Amino acid sequence: MKSLITQVTRSGVVESFHVGYGVIVDTAGKIVRAYGDTEYLTYVRSSAKPLQGMAVLRSGAYDDFKLTSEELAVICSSHSGEPVHTETVSQIFSKAGLGPELLACGIHPPIHRESAKALQAAGIAPQQIHNNCSGKHAGMLATSVQLGYSPKDYLNPDHPVQQYIYDIVKEYTSSDKIHRGVDGCSAPVFHLPLQKVAMAFARISQQANQECRQIFQAMTSHPHLVAGEGRFDTALMESYPSKIMSKGGAEAVSAAGFIMPDGQVYGLAVKVLDGNYRAIGQMVLKMLEDIGFLKEPLSNQLMKWWKPELKNHAKHVIGTTKTLIAE
């Protein structure tokens, strides 16, 4: 059985390695490439955000609150907490007539170091809006209000807005029942086989209906809002404009939907089994190379994942990582 192996070398010798399972499927869910256990169950973490964000469209909140493609992108994001991210999330609250004090995602400093330093220098403590999931939560709150439900306790799996999202995820993954856990931001998180995650991304990227077109186009038109400066999803989508929708999640899971040069649409999902995020970008790129979506040379943006330089504390290059498809 093939799997993805990311080798970490030091001075020309393999020091460590990470194993990943992955799959590429067509829009019907038929396997095109398999790398290990395609039915491997994992929490999809933030890779579910395009599906969770779809609730804003289906509920009518997007149209009634006059949201924009940029705001939809940040609803689907794991943003870095840069000013452009928090300002866009704030616009969603303003349009929906809500306040960010309703957020229940928890607080962490901005992922973007310069933004975190700027807050610290100004003597401002990070707020919940700086949480990378605040866009998703703003979307959930707007959807809740649109459907006529109280935003109170909106993260409870039994809350109507979470049931509404759950039905969307079941629909796009062709699942009758999905185990749900608790994500890092306290929202429900879905436990799914890799093959079904890949199929959902393929279906969205096929853009066969309006809600799929809107999700795909929002994320691919505004990749900086989906992640941020120096982040893999942003770099990948900027390198292949309007051709790939990419969304990673914590514990080294990632999914993408992409359009091949011949117009064929595929979806992929991959999980690094030990949860180490340093392997995930290169594994995604290796799968895309294997299917023929990308060829060298890659964009300068992607080279730090494709051929990274591992440096010691003296800034000397002492190694790299390389991903193989191995038995």
Secondary structure, DSSP 8 states (H G I E B T S, - for coil): --EEEEEEEETTEEEEEEEEEEEEEETT--EEEEES-TT-EEE-GGGGHHHHHHHHHHTTHHHHTT--HHHHHHHT------HHHHHHHHHHHHHHT--GGG--S-----SSHHHHHHHHHTT----GGGSTTHHHHHHHHHHHHHTT---TTTTSTTSHHHHHHHHHHHHHHT-S--EEEE-TTSSEEEEEEHHHHHHHHHHHHHT-SHHHHHHHHHHHH-HHHHS-TT-HHHHHHHHSTTTEEEEEETTTEEEEEEE-TTS-EEEEEEEETT--GGGHHHHHHHHHHHHTS--SS--GGGHHHHS--EE-TT--EEEEEEEEEE-
